[in-house]
Amino acid sequence: MSEVITVVIVDDQAMVRQGLGALLGAQPDLRVVGEAADGAAAVREVARLRPDVVLMDVRMPEVNGLDAAATILASPSPYRPHVLMLTTFDVDDYVYEALRVGASGFMLKDAPAEELARAVRVVAAGDSLLAPSVTKRLIAEVTRTRSGVPRESPRLRELTPRELEVLELVARGLSNTEIADRLFVAEQTVKTHVSRVFAKLGLRDRAQAVVFAYEHGVVSAG
């Protein structure tokens, strides 16, 4: 990632694109390099411009944001941007699907400029935008709407007991600091465990870890 973070904004409303562009353009380390008004155009523009981050609206005509994100993130190309979904909390089920396809998190459209800029920086650095409080809201929605027999995964058997414990705590919305306090270990030790869990399970970030843990029965509602 270069010192200046490049961004493509995808939203079917021109005023929203312009507003987001103005907010991000005012930041010295962020540069908007392109826009798209629908998912199909987003796929083309991302392939052409190769931005660090894609701000992707969920609801759009023709090809929606979820399908566009899935296409972008499933590309066999070594280049793969970080996708930050733009949404509102009344579409939590869409958020869940976005995380399943590999989006790095989600942001409210009406968030303050400093929060939006911070979100872009966070996902550009390879982290997921799921603060503990946000994770807990997502978990509440996922466990309310998702039911059924958990799927089995042989990859879980590759985890040590400690790594499985860390995965469970991540899925319950605890930060690395909170996990360290809970397990009476150093925060750097927790970071190491988290990295190993992601590597063994083929996960990209904490967002996917939450989804994986609930789908495979590591944690359950309540």
C-alpha positions in Angstrom: 0.0 0.0 0.0 1.4 3.4 -1.0 1.5 6.4 1.4 -1.5 7.9 -0.3 -4.6 5.6 -0.1 -6.5 5.4 -3.3 -10.3 5.0 -3.2 -13.1 4.3 -5.6 -16.6 5.3 -4.5 -19.6 3.3 -5.7 -23.1 4.6 -5.2 -26.1 5.1 -7.5 -26.7 8.6 -6.2 -24.4 11.3 -7.7 -24.8 13.6 -4.7 -23.7 10.9 -2.4 -20.6 10.2 -4.5 -19.8 13.8 -4.7 -20.3 14.3 -0.9 -18.1 11.3 0.0 -15.5 12.4 -2.5 -15.3 15.9 -1.0 -15.0 14.5 2.5 -12.2 12.1 1.6 -10.5 14.5 -0.8 -9.9 16.9 2.1 -7.7 14.3 3.8 -4.0 14.6 2.8 -3.4 10.9 2.8 -6.6 9.9 0.8 -7.2 10.3 -2.9 -10.4 9.4 -4.7 -9.4 8.0 -8.1 -12.7 7.0 -9.5 -16.5 6.6 -9.1 -19.2 4.2 -10.3 -23.0 4.4 -10.2 -23.7 0.6 -10.2 -22.1 -2.7 -9.4 -21.3 -3.6 -13.0 -19.4 -0.3 -13.5 -17.7 -0.8 -10.2 -16.2 -4.1 -11.2 -14.8 -2.5 -14.4 -13.5 0.6 -12.7 -11.8 -1.4 -9.9 -10.1 -3.6 -12.4 -8.9 -0.6 -14.3 -7.9 1.7 -11.5 -6.7 -0.9 -8.9 -7.6 1.2 -5.8 -6.6 0.3 -2.3 -10.1 0.7 -1.0 -13.6 0.5 -2.5 -16.5 2.2 -0.8 -19.4 0.2 -2.0 -23.1 1.0 -1.5 -25.2 -2.1 -0.7 -28.4 -1.2 -2.5 -28.1 -0.3 -6.2 -30.1 -1.1 -9.3 -29.0 -3.7 -11.8 -25.9 -5.2 -10.1 -26.1 -4.5 -6.3 -23.2 -3.9 -4.0 -23.1 -7.4 -2.6 -22.8 -9.1 -6.0 -20.2 -6.5 -7.1 -18.1 -7.1 -4.0 -18.3 -10.8 -4.4 -17.1 -10.5 -8.0 -14.2 -8.2 -7.1 -13.1 -10.2 -4.1 -13.3 -13.6 -5.9 -11.0 -12.4 -8.7 -8.1 -14.8 -9.3 -5.8 -11.8 -9.8 -3.1 -11.3 -7.1 -4.5 -7.7 -6.8 -7.4 -7.5 -4.4 -8.7 -4.3 -2.9 -10.3 -3.9 0.5 -14.1 -3.4 0.3 -15.9 -1.2 2.8 -19.6 -1.4 2.5 -21.8 1.7 2.9 -25.0 0.9 4.7 -27.4 1.6 7.6 -28.1 -0.5 10.6 -31.6 -1.4 9.2 -30.0 -3.7 6.6 -28.0 -5.9 9.0 -28.8 -9.0 6.9 -27.1 -7.4 3.9 -24.1 -6.6 6.1 -23.9 -10.3 7.1 -23.8 -11.3 3.5 -21.2 -8.7 2.7 -18.9 -10.1 5.4 -19.4 -13.6 4.0 -18.1 -12.6 0.6 -15.0 -11.0 2.1 -15.9 -7.3 2.7 -13.7 -5.8 5.4 -16.5 -4.1 7.2 -19.3 -1.5 6.9 -19.8 2.1 7.5 -22.9 4.3 8.0 -23.4 6.7 5.1 -24.1 9.6 7.4 -21.0 9.0 9.6 -18.9 12.1 10.4 -16.1 12.9 8.0 -13.4 11.9 10.5 -15.0 8.5 11.1 -15.2 7.8 7.4 -11.6 8.8 6.8 -10.5 6.6 9.7 -12.5 3.7 8.4 -10.8 3.9 5.0 -7.4 3.9 6.7 -8.3 1.0 8.9 -9.4 -1.3 6.1 -6.5 -0.1 3.8 -4.1 -1.3 6.5 -5.6 -4.8 6.3 -7.8 -4.7 9.4 -11.6 -5.2 9.5 -13.8 -2.3 10.6 -15.6 -4.1 13.4 -15.2 -2.3 16.7 -16.4 -4.5 19.6 -19.6 -2.6 20.0 -20.4 -2.9 16.3 -19.4 -6.6 16.4 -21.9 -7.2 19.2 -24.7 -5.5 17.2 -23.9 -7.7 14.2 -23.8 -10.8 16.3 -27.2 -10.0 17.8 -28.7 -9.7 14.3 -26.9 -12.8 13.0 -28.0 -15.0 15.9 -31.6 -13.6 15.6 -31.9 -14.4 11.9 -29.7 -17.4 11.4 -30.6 -20.8 12.7 -30.1 -24.4 11.8 -27.4 -27.1 12.3 -23.8 -25.6 12.3 -21.7 -26.6 9.4 -18.7 -28.9 10.0 -15.2 -27.8 9.1 -12.1 -30.1 9.3 -10.0 -26.9 9.5 -11.2 -26.4 13.1 -9.3 -29.5 14.1 -6.1 -27.7 13.2 -6.6 -25.2 15.9 -5.0 -25.7 19.3 -7.3 -25.4 22.4 -5.9 -21.9 23.1 -6.5 -20.8 19.5 -10.0 -22.1 19.6 -10.6 -20.2 22.8 -9.3 -17.0 21.1 -11.6 -17.5 18.1 -14.6 -17.8 20.4 -13.7 -14.6 22.2 -13.1 -12.8 18.9 -16.5 -14.0 17.7 -18.1 -12.7 20.9 -16.9 -9.2 20.1 -13.9 -8.9 22.5 -11.0 -6.7 21.4 -7.4 -8.0 21.6 -7.0 -6.0 24.9 -10.1 -7.6 26.4 -9.0 -11.1 25.3 -5.6 -10.5 26.9 -7.2 -9.5 30.2 -9.6 -12.5 30.1 -6.8 -15.0 29.4 -4.1 -13.3 31.6 -1.6 -13.0 28.7 0.1 -10.2 26.9 -1.8 -8.4 24.1 1.0 -9.3 21.6 0.4 -13.0 22.5 -3.2 -12.6 21.6 -2.3 -10.9 18.3 -0.1 -13.9 17.5 -2.9 -16.3 18.3 -5.4 -14.3 16.1 -2.9 -14.3 13.2 -2.5 -18.1 13.4 -6.2 -18.7 13.6 -6.8 -16.6 10.5 -4.0 -18.4 8.7 -5.2 -21.9 9.6 -8.9 -21.2 8.8 -8.2 -19.1 5.7 -9.8 -16.0 7.1 -9.0 -12.5 6.1 -10.0 -10.6 9.2 -12.1 -10.4 12.3 -15.3 -9.8 10.3 -14.9 -13.2 8.6 -13.9 -14.8 11.9 -17.2 -13.8 13.4 -19.2 -15.2 10.5 -17.1 -18.4 10.5 -17.5 -19.0 14.2 -21.3 -18.7 14.2 -21.7 -20.8 11.0 -19.6 -23.6 12.3 -20.9 -23.7 15.9 -17.8 -22.4 17.7 -20.3 -20.0 19.4 -24.0 -19.8 19.4 -26.8 -17.4 20.3 -26.6 -16.4 24.0 
